Amino acid sequence: MNTFIIIDDHPAMRTGIKTLLESKGAFECVAEGETVKEMHRLIKTHRPKLALVDISLGEDSGFDVFSGLEETQYKPQVLFISMFVKPAYVVKAITLGGKGYVAKDSPSEILYRAAETVSRSHHFFDTYASDALAGWIRTIPNAGEMVENSEYNALSDREREIFVLFARGLSTAEIAAKLYISGKTVQNYRNTIMRSMGFDSLFELKAFAEEMGII
């Protein structure tokens, strides 16, 4: 059973969410609240798997959920719900550690799927949040060329070139022939790359390349 709490300053909204999530028997609401102070207390007391948190809580901000979690020594998966879907809000939710973001006027099946996904420690963003996030990414200069990994970024241009060729499945001999260098030189580059990246096998190298969108 996935336990959850709801933090929203509108009682009707809390009731609606509670009814929706409990309707299929997979979720159980263990507490409700409408302030950040209550939120921290309820998390500490009930240790829910999931916290559904409104961003606008009167004079409070749902984003402050993370500011007091160090004291509770327990962090639930957090799904933000809001009437406002702005790029800055979605990005901040991700940066702080939120697992999902859903607009309050999203269809009920979307909210349920979001809760299911986030409770499994995966990310979920509804159409509105995804569009906002995509729009924000497009404003980043050279976003398509960015790879947020310090070890990879520290590789030389030649090492990155060979990294990509290995990731695409080329053998040492094929890379040597393609770059007009010796197989021993390719092997030396491979050893340096593997050591720098902390990989034990080419399988890990390929998996990393796929995950980061390098290939």
Secondary structure, 3 states (H helix, E strand, C coil): CEEEEEECCCHHHHHHHHHHHHCCCCEEEEEEECCHHHHHHHHHHHCCCEEEEECEECCEEHHHHHHHHHHHCCCCEEEEEECCCCHHHHHHHHHHCCCEEEECCCCHHHHHHHHHHHHCCCCEECHHHHHHHHHHHHCCCCHHHCCCCHHHHCCCHHHHHHHHHHHCCCCHHHHHHHHCCCHHHHHHHHHHHHHHHCCCCHHHHHHHHHHCCCC
